[in-house]
Amino acid sequence: MKVLLIGGGGREHALAWKLAQSERVTQLWVAPGNGGIAGEFTRNGEPVECVAVGAEDLPALVMFAKEQKPDLTVVGPDNPLAMGIVDLFEEHGLRIWGPNQSAARFESSKVFSQDFMARHNIPTARSGTFDFPTAAKAFAAELDGKCAVKADGLALGKGVLLCQTIEESEAAIDSIMVDEQFGEAGSSVVIQEFLEGIEVSLHVLADGRSYILFPTSQDHKRALDGDKGLNTGGMGTYSPAPFLTEEELQAAAAAVVEPWLRGCESEGIDFRGMLYPGLMLTADGPKVLEFNARWGDPETQVYLMRLETDLVDLFEACIDRRLAEMDVSWKSEASVCVVMASGGYPGSYPKGVLIEGIEDADALEGVKVFHAGTQLADGEIVTSGGRVLGVTALGADLAAARDQAYAAVDKIKFEDAHVRRDIASKALRN
C-alpha cells in the first residue's frame, strides 16, 4: 500500500521509520519531511520521499493526495489536526488517521478540555478559565501564585508558564494576555493550581468505542538539568516509567480514560486517534494536567523503538473501530531518548549549523538517531530547528538504555549543541 505521512519533526521521523518497516507499505511520502527522513527506505527498497509541501498547507496536501492516491494518510502534528485536515480529507473520500477537528479540541483549546473534565468528573487540578488579565490575576492570588498559567490554544508545546509566587503569576499572565507572547493562542488562559508529585505521560489509542493503553513513559519538559529553565517541547523521555505498577496503570485508566471515552460518546465527539494525557501522580491519586490529541514528541521515539506490532495494522484498526480485536506486543527492553537542541532553544537559535557524527552514533547497537530540526544542504546535514535530534536507544534495562543513548550523543557534534544530562535519572533513583 501507499502511505502519506504529514509532518517533519522527530515524531514524524519515528513514524516514518516504523511505517517503512511494515510489510504492507510499498511507497511512503512525507510532507514536508526532514534531512533524516529522506534517508529511510521501505522494506522493498523504495526510498522514502520527502515532499515539499508544508504540514499546514491543507489545500496543497489534498491536491497531492488526490493526484497520488495514497491508501492511507497519517497525521503527526497538532496544528493540521486543529485546522481540520481529517475532515477535509474525508470530504474528498481520502482515508486518513487522526482525530477530526471537533475531537482535536482536547488539545487545541485548553479551556474546552478543562471544562470537559469538569463535566465528566475526570480528576484534575483546581482551575479557572479567563478572558481578562484582572480576573486571572485574582484567581492566581487565591492560589498564592503557585500555579500553571496556560495559553488556551496551541503554542508548540511551550504555552505553559509555571509559577511559585504571586509576582511570577502576574508576570506570566501579562506575558501571555497583554504582551501576546503566544499570539492568538493566549487570548484566553487556563490557570491551574500547582500540583505536587511525579509527572508521567500516558498514550491511549482510541477508536471512539474502545482503546489500547500504551506502556508508561516520562517526558522532561524543562530546558535544563534538574527540571530548571524554560518549558520546551520536550528534552528527552524514556519508557517504561517505574512509578506506576500495572495495577496502578489500569486504575489510572479507569479514573481518566474511561470517563473521558464515555464523555465523548455522550457529547457526540468521534475521537479516533491518539489521546496523550499528561498525568501528575499526587498523594490524592493521578490527576490530568492536560490532554493532547496526537503522539507525544519525543515519546513517539521511545514507543516505536519498543513496539513490535505493525503500525499500519494499528492505524487501520483505529479508523475502522476494530481496536478491541487487536493484540499489541512490546519489546521487553527499555528505551531512552535524549534530545540534542540548538544553543539558545527554546529562545532564539541559529540555523544551518553543520552536524557531524550521526552515522557513528547510528552504528552503535540498539541506537537510532531520529531527526527533528534538520535539513540537507549541499549533501550535508545541518540544523533547521530548535530541537535538532532525538538520540534514542534500546537496552536490557533503563540504565543500559540510558548509557547507550548518551554514548551515542557523545559521538555527535554541532556548534553550541545543548543536551540535558539527567534524562531518566528520576527513574533510576527510584
CORHU-V786704 format. One record per residue. N is the residue number from 1. SS is DSSP state (H for helix, E for strand, L for the rest). PSI is psi in degrees with one decimal (* if undefined). D_FIRST is the distance of its C-alpha to the first C-alpha in whole Angstrom. Layout:
BEGIN
N:SS:PSI:D_FIRST + N:SS:PSI:D_FIRST
END
This chain:
BEGIN
1:L:158.8:0 + 2:E:135.3:4 + 3:E:138.4:7 + 4:E:127.7:10 + 5:E:130.9:13 + 6:E:127.1:17 + 7:E:172.7:20 + 8:L:22.6:21 + 9:L:-164.7:23 + 10:H:-39.1:24 + 11:H:-44.4:22 + 12:H:-31.7:19 + 13:H:-42.5:19 + 14:H:-42.7:19 + 15:H:-43.1:16 + 16:H:-43.5:14 + 17:H:-43.5:16 + 18:H:-41.1:15 + 19:H:-38.0:11 + 20:H:-20.6:11 + 21:L:-14.1:13 + 22:L:135.4:10 + 23:L:-16.6:9 + 24:L:-21.7:6 + 25:L:118.8:5 + 26:L:-22.9:5 + 27:E:136.0:7 + 28:E:122.1:9 + 29:E:145.9:12 + 30:E:125.6:15 + 31:E:113.6:17 + 32:E:-9.8:20 + 33:L:-170.1:19 + 34:L:-174.9:22 + 35:L:-28.7:24 + 36:L:-39.4:22 + 37:H:-35.6:19 + 38:H:-14.0:19 + 39:H:5.2:20 + 40:L:158.3:17 + 41:E:146.1:14 + 42:L:170.7:11 + 43:L:-27.3:12 + 44:L:12.8:12 + 45:L:4.0:14 + 46:L:132.3:12 + 47:E:141.9:14 + 48:L:129.9:13 + 49:E:122.4:15 + 50:E:132.4:17 + 51:E:130.7:18 + 52:L:61.9:22 + 53:L:127.5:21 + 54:L:151.0:23 + 55:L:-19.0:22 + 56:L:4.2:24 + 57:L:74.8:24 + 58:H:-42.9:23 + 59:H:-41.6:23 + 60:H:-34.9:22 + 61:H:-41.6:18 + 62:H:-42.4:18 + 63:H:-43.8:19 + 64:H:-45.2:16 + 65:H:-37.1:14 + 66:H:-31.0:15 + 67:H:-44.5:15 + 68:H:-17.5:12 + 69:L:58.3:10 + 70:L:146.8:8 + 71:L:-21.5:6 + 72:E:136.6:8 + 73:E:136.2:11 + 74:E:131.1:13 + 75:E:126.2:17 + 76:L:-57.9:19 + 77:L:165.1:23 + 78:H:-38.9:25 + 79:H:-49.3:26 + 80:H:-35.3:23 + 81:H:-45.4:23 + 82:H:-30.0:27 + 83:H:-12.3:27 + 84:L:29.0:25 + 85:H:-35.2:21 + 86:H:-45.2:20 + 87:H:-43.0:22 + 88:H:-46.3:22 + 89:H:-41.7:18 + 90:H:-34.2:18 + 91:H:-29.9:21 + 92:L:12.3:19 + 93:L:23.5:17 + 94:L:133.9:14 + 95:L:125.9:12 + 96:E:143.5:13 + 97:E:132.0:15 + 98:L:158.8:18 + 99:L:145.6:22 + 100:L:178.1:23 + 101:L:-39.6:26 + 102:L:-44.0:29 + 103:L:-31.4:27 + 104:L:-10.4:27 + 105:H:-21.0:31 + 106:H:-26.4:31 + 107:H:-36.9:31 + 108:H:-16.2:31 + 109:L:106.5:35 + 110:H:-27.8:37 + 111:H:-49.1:40 + 112:H:-45.8:37 + 113:H:-44.3:36 + 114:H:-41.3:40 + 115:H:-37.5:41 + 116:H:-44.1:38 + 117:H:-37.7:39 + 118:H:-41.3:43 + 119:H:-31.5:42 + 120:L:19.2:40 + 121:L:41.0:42 + 122:L:126.7:40 + 123:L:126.9:42 + 124:E:178.8:42 + 125:L:154.9:45 + 126:L:133.5:48 + 127:E:168.4:46 + 128:E:154.1:47 + 129:E:139.1:46 + 130:E:144.1:48 + 131:L:-9.5:48 + 132:L:140.0:51 + 133:H:-36.2:52 + 134:H:-47.5:55 + 135:H:-37.4:54 + 136:H:-41.8:51 + 137:H:-35.3:54 + 138:H:-41.0:56 + 139:H:-41.6:53 + 140:H:-36.0:53 + 141:H:-35.4:56 + 142:H:-27.8:57 + 143:L:10.9:54 + 144:L:25.7:56 + 145:L:-4.2:54 + 146:L:93.8:52 + 147:E:169.3:48 + 148:E:126.5:45 + 149:E:118.6:45 + 150:E:126.2:41 + 151:E:138.8:40 + 152:L:-42.4:39 + 153:L:-168.8:36 + 154:L:136.0:33 + 155:L:42.2:34 + 156:L:32.2:32 + 157:L:7.1:33 + 158:L:10.0:36 + 159:L:27.9:38 + 160:E:124.2:40 + 161:E:122.3:44 + 162:E:131.9:46 + 163:E:150.5:49 + 164:L:-11.0:52 + 165:L:163.9:55 + 166:H:-38.0:56 + 167:H:-44.0:56 + 168:H:-40.2:53 + 169:H:-40.3:52 + 170:H:-38.6:53 + 171:H:-38.8:52 + 172:H:-42.8:49 + 173:H:-43.8:49 + 174:H:-40.9:51 + 175:H:-42.8:48 + 176:H:-46.6:45 + 177:H:-31.6:47 + 178:H:-51.3:50 + 179:L:-10.0:48 + 180:L:47.5:45 + 181:L:-36.1:43 + 182:L:22.3:40 + 183:H:-143.0:41 + 184:H:-24.7:40 + 185:H:-22.6:38 + 186:H:18.3:42 + 187:L:-27.1:43 + 188:L:155.1:43 + 189:E:153.7:44 + 190:E:131.9:43 + 191:E:122.5:46 + 192:E:142.5:45 + 193:E:148.1:48 + 194:L:118.4:47 + 195:L:136.0:46 + 196:L:138.4:47 + 197:L:-159.5:45 + 198:E:129.2:42 + 199:E:134.1:39 + 200:E:158.5:36 + 201:E:128.0:32 + 202:L:149.7:30 + 203:L:129.0:27 + 204:E:113.5:26 + 205:E:118.8:22 + 206:E:144.4:23 + 207:E:17.3:22 + 208:L:-19.1:25 + 209:L:-38.0:27 + 210:L:177.2:26 + 211:E:159.5:25 + 212:E:124.3:24 + 213:E:123.8:27 + 214:L:164.8:26 + 215:L:165.9:29 + 216:L:156.7:31 + 217:E:167.9:31 + 218:E:126.9:34 + 219:E:163.3:34 + 220:L:97.8:36 + 221:L:-34.2:37 + 222:E:153.1:40 + 223:E:-28.4:40 + 224:E:159.3:43 + 225:L:150.2:44 + 226:L:20.0:45 + 227:L:46.0:43 + 228:E:168.6:46 + 229:E:-173.4:45 + 230:E:158.4:43 + 231:E:143.7:40 + 232:L:-177.5:36 + 233:L:-8.1:33 + 234:L:123.7:33 + 235:L:1.3:34 + 236:E:161.7:33 + 237:E:171.0:32 + 238:E:160.1:32 + 239:E:138.2:31 + 240:L:161.7:32 + 241:L:132.0:35 + 242:L:11.1:38 + 243:L:-7.7:40 + 244:L:127.3:38 + 245:L:167.8:39 + 246:H:-39.1:36 + 247:H:-41.2:39 + 248:H:-34.9:39 + 249:H:-44.7:36 + 250:H:-36.3:35 + 251:H:-38.0:38 + 252:H:-39.8:37 + 253:H:-40.3:34 + 254:H:-35.2:37 + 255:H:-28.2:39 + 256:H:-56.1:36 + 257:H:-42.1:32 + 258:H:-45.0:34 + 259:H:-31.4:36 + 260:H:-46.5:34 + 261:H:-43.2:31 + 262:H:-38.5:34 + 263:H:-41.9:35 + 264:H:-45.0:32 + 265:H:-43.3:32 + 266:H:-27.6:36 + 267:H:4.8:35 + 268:L:28.2:32 + 269:L:115.2:30 + 270:L:88.0:26 + 271:L:107.3:25 + 272:E:103.8:21 + 273:E:-154.5:20 + 274:E:121.4:22 + 275:E:130.7:26 + 276:E:89.6:28 + 277:E:132.1:32 + 278:E:124.7:34 + 279:E:141.0:37 + 280:E:123.6:40 + 281:E:99.9:42 + 282:E:173.8:45 + 283:L:-21.4:49 + 284:L:13.3:48 + 285:E:176.5:44 + 286:E:137.7:41 + 287:E:142.3:41 + 288:E:126.2:38 + 289:E:-43.6:38 + 290:E:162.6:36 + 291:E:141.9:32 + 292:E:152.8:29 + 293:L:38.3:26 + 294:L:174.4:23 + 295:L:143.4:23 + 296:L:157.5:26 + 297:L:106.8:26 + 298:L:18.8:27 + 299:H:-35.4:27 + 300:H:-39.7:23 + 301:H:-43.7:24 + 302:H:-35.7:26 + 303:H:-44.6:24 + 304:H:-22.2:20 + 305:H:-29.4:23 + 306:H:-21.9:24 + 307:E:131.2:21 + 308:L:-26.6:20 + 309:L:145.8:17 + 310:L:124.2:13 + 311:H:-35.2:13 + 312:H:-42.0:10 + 313:H:-40.4:12 + 314:H:-45.3:15 + 315:H:-42.7:13 + 316:H:-38.6:12 + 317:H:-34.6:15 + 318:H:-46.7:17 + 319:H:-41.9:16 + 320:L:7.9:17 + 321:L:45.6:20 + 322:L:19.1:19 + 323:H:-29.9:21 + 324:H:-21.8:24 + 325:H:-11.1:22 + 326:L:139.4:20 + 327:L:125.2:22 + 328:L:130.2:21 + 329:L:144.7:23 + 330:E:146.9:24 + 331:L:146.9:26 + 332:L:-19.9:30 + 333:L:157.2:30 + 334:E:160.5:31 + 335:E:141.8:29 + 336:E:134.8:31 + 337:E:127.4:30 + 338:E:122.7:33 + 339:E:130.2:32 + 340:E:119.6:34 + 341:E:161.2:35 + 342:L:145.6:37 + 343:L:131.3:41 + 344:L:-21.7:42 + 345:L:137.7:39 + 346:L:10.9:39 + 347:L:-152.5:41 + 348:L:150.2:41 + 349:L:156.9:40 + 350:L:160.5:39 + 351:L:164.9:36 + 352:L:17.4:35 + 353:L:131.2:37 + 354:E:135.7:36 + 355:L:132.0:34 + 356:E:150.0:35 + 357:L:2.5:34 + 358:H:-42.1:31 + 359:H:-39.6:30 + 360:H:-39.8:33 + 361:H:-44.8:32 + 362:H:-26.0:28 + 363:L:-14.6:30 + 364:L:146.1:32 + 365:L:130.5:31 + 366:L:9.3:28 + 367:E:139.3:28 + 368:E:125.4:25 + 369:E:112.7:26 + 370:E:132.3:24 + 371:E:136.4:25 + 372:L:-60.6:26 + 373:L:72.7:28 + 374:E:161.5:28 + 375:E:162.0:27 + 376:E:130.2:28 + 377:E:111.5:31 + 378:L:40.4:32 + 379:L:0.5:30 + 380:E:149.8:31 + 381:E:124.6:30 + 382:E:162.5:32 + 383:E:148.1:32 + 384:L:8.1:31 + 385:L:-178.4:32 + 386:L:-53.1:34 + 387:E:117.1:32 + 388:E:-50.8:31 + 389:E:148.7:29 + 390:E:96.0:28 + 391:E:113.6:29 + 392:E:138.7:28 + 393:E:147.0:29 + 394:E:147.0:29 + 395:E:161.4:32 + 396:L:-33.3:34 + 397:L:-179.7:36 + 398:H:-39.8:36 + 399:H:-42.3:39 + 400:H:-41.8:37 + 401:H:-41.8:34 + 402:H:-46.4:36 + 403:H:-40.6:38 + 404:H:-37.3:35 + 405:H:-44.3:33 + 406:H:-29.7:37 + 407:H:-38.4:37 + 408:H:-42.0:34 + 409:H:-41.2:35 + 410:L:-11.5:38 + 411:L:-9.8:37 + 412:L:134.0:35 + 413:E:130.8:38 + 414:L:152.5:38 + 415:L:130.7:41 + 416:L:26.2:42 + 417:L:137.2:39 + 418:E:130.3:40 + 419:E:135.1:39 + 420:L:138.3:40 + 421:L:11.8:41 + 422:L:24.7:41 + 423:L:130.1:38 + 424:L:4.2:38 + 425:H:-33.7:42 + 426:H:-42.4:42 + 427:H:-40.5:40 + 428:H:-33.1:42 + 429:H:-37.7:45 + 430:L:*:45
END
